[in-house]
Amino acid sequence: MKLWESTGLEYYFGIDGQEKAKKQTISNVIETPVEEDIKAFGLLLDQITPDTNKYISTVVVNKSRIHA
């Protein structure tokens, strides 16, 4: 049997002058977050970060346990 354990979000921001994006992780998210809400929160984070950072994308990380 497969049981949901957790969902997390990884928000990625581009930084002027750097090739590698910066990752901001949010833990303890509801089991099935709505895509529009995920994007809206990313845009909100974008507003409160320095001007040199730009919201790029989000990765949804789901963790489940499969019992023998």
LINBEL-V813449 format. One record per pair of residues at least 4 apart in sequence whose ideal C-beta (glycine too) atoms are under 8 Angstrom apart, sorted by sequence separation. I is the first residue (numbers start at 1). GAP is how many residues later the second one is. If there is no record, write none. Layout:
BEGIN
I|GAP + I|GAP
END
This chain:
BEGIN
14|4 + 18|4 + 29|4 + 33|4 + 34|4 + 35|4 + 36|4 + 37|4 + 38|4 + 39|4 + 40|4 + 41|4 + 42|4 + 43|4 + 44|4 + 45|4 + 49|4 + 33|5 + 15|6 + 49|6 + 14|7 + 15|7 + 46|7 + 13|8 + 14|8 + 46|8 + 12|9 + 13|9 + 46|9 + 12|10 + 13|10 + 45|10 + 12|11 + 13|11 + 11|12 + 12|12 + 43|12 + 10|13 + 11|13 + 42|13 + 10|14 + 11|14 + 10|15 + 11|15 + 26|15 + 42|15 + 9|16 + 10|16 + 42|16 + 8|17 + 9|17 + 8|18 + 8|19 + 39|19 + 8|20 + 9|20 + 38|20 + 6|21 + 8|21 + 24|21 + 6|22 + 7|22 + 38|22 + 6|23 + 7|23 + 7|24 + 9|24 + 7|25 + 7|26 + 4|27 + 33|27 + 9|29 + 11|30 + 11|31 + 22|31 + 9|32 + 13|32 + 13|33 + 11|34 + 17|35 + 21|35 + 13|36 + 16|36 + 15|37 + 16|37 + 15|38 + 14|39 + 15|39 + 13|40 + 14|40 + 13|41 + 13|42 + 14|42 + 12|43 + 13|43 + 11|44 + 12|44 + 12|45 + 11|46 + 12|46 + 11|47 + 12|47 + 10|48 + 9|49 + 10|49 + 9|50 + 9|51 + 10|51 + 8|52 + 9|52 + 7|53 + 8|53 + 7|54 + 7|55 + 8|55 + 6|56 + 7|56 + 6|57 + 4|58 + 5|58 + 4|59 + 5|59 + 4|60 + 5|60 + 3|61 + 2|62 + 3|62 + 2|63 + 3|63 + 2|64 + 3|64 + 1|65 + 2|65 + 1|66
END
